[in-house]
Amino acid sequence: MNKFVALLFLLPCLAGCEQGRTVVVHTIVNGQDVIFSKVHAVGQLATFRCISSQSGDCHYTVLANDCAPASAACAMPPKMFAVHEGDTMSFTSLPQGFQSCVTPTTKPDGDCAQLAAAITYAAR
C-alpha cells in the first residue's frame, strides 16, 4: 500500500509537474547543532523533517502568505506543532506558498521573531 501511495505522488512528476520547494534550516553555534530541519512542499503535500534539535524537538510555526507582518488578513489561523528529532510529519491541507519557521524551543528567536509578530498581529 505504501508503494502505491508513493507512486500516486511520483507519477505527476514524471509528467513534468513542479518539483516543489525545499527549505533547509541548519544552525550551528560553537560547533554544536542547534537546529537542523528540512521542509519540502510539492503541490498539496508538505513534509517537515526534524533532523536534529538541541532540545530533541523541532517547533514549527506555519502561516499563510497573507499573514505577513504588514497584513491584518489571515485566511487561516497559524499552525504550531512539534516534530521529535529524527521524525517526519506531513500535511496535505496547508495554504499554497505557506511560510514556515522552526526553532529548538517553543519561544521564537532570531529570524522566527518576525513570524511570531505576524501571528500576534493576525490573532487580534
BELQUIUR-V322388 format. One record per backbone hydrogen bond with DSSP energy under -1.0 kcal/mol. CO is the residue of the C=O (numbers start at 0). NH is the residue of the N-H. If there is no record, write none. Layout:
BEGIN
((CO/NH) (CO/NH))
END
This chain:
BEGIN
((0/4) (1/5) (2/6) (3/7) (4/8) (5/9) (6/10) (9/13) (10/14) (11/16) (12/15) (20/40) (22/38) (24/36) (26/33) (26/34) (28/31) (31/28) (33/53) (34/26) (35/50) (35/51) (36/24) (37/48) (38/22) (39/46) (40/20) (41/44) (44/41) (45/90) (46/39) (47/88) (48/37) (49/85) (51/35) (55/84) (57/82) (58/102) (59/80) (60/100) (61/78) (62/98) (63/66) (67/70) (78/61) (80/59) (82/57) (83/86) (86/49) (88/47) (90/45) (94/97) (98/62) (100/60) (102/58) (108/111) (109/112) (111/115) (112/116) (113/117) (114/118) (115/119) (116/120) (117/121) (118/122))
END
